[in-house]
Amino acid sequence: MRGTAIIFQEQSIKFIEDVDHSIFEEIKDQCGCDHCNCHLENKIIDFGTVSPVFWHEDDVDWDYGY
């Protein structure tokens, strides 16, 4: 299943589109850690501290707002 992971950081929000649900679970398991790491596009990405994260199945309709 693919969708959009919504990640809340200290001063920002990141949207990671078209990712596997397993990536979302990997990030979710690391909430509150100083270095939240995951594999995206054959790279290890460090998001820093994230809390909490949300999953949106399917694509986000940016024209409508969700």
N, C-alpha and C positions, 0 to 999 in steps of 0.2 A: 504494500500500500504506500502510495506517495502523497505528499502534501506539503504544507508550509509549517515550519517551526518558528514560533515567535519567542524571542529571547529578550528578557528584561535585564539590562545591565544597570550599573549605578546611575548613569546620566543619560542613557539612551535605550532604544529598542531596536533590535535587529530582526529582520524577516529573512529566513532562509527558505527559498522556494524550491519545489520539485525535489525534495529529499525523501529517502526511505524513512519509514516510521522508526526503524532501528537506530537511525542517527538521532532522532528526537529522544528516544529512550536513553541513549548514551549521554546526551547533554543533560537530560532530566536527572539522571543518577548522580551527576556531579554538581547539582545546585548547592551553592554555599561554599564550594571549594574556591581557593584562590586562583587556580588555573583549571578552567573547564576546557578540556581538549577533545577533539573529535577528528575523524578522517573525512575530508570532503575533497572530491576530485583528485584523489591520490596525493593529498597534502595533509599534514597535521595542522589544524587550526587551533589556536589558543584564544578563547573568548574572554579570558580573565574570569572574574566573579560574575555568575549569573544567578538570578532568582526572581521569580519562578519562571517556568517556561510553559508554553501552551502549544497545542497542536490544532491545525486547521486542515481537515481532509479536503482534498481537491485544491484548485487554484483560488487565489484571492482575487476578487473583482475590484481592482483598484479604482475604476471609474465610479463604482457604487460605494465603496468604502469598506467592504469586507468580502 
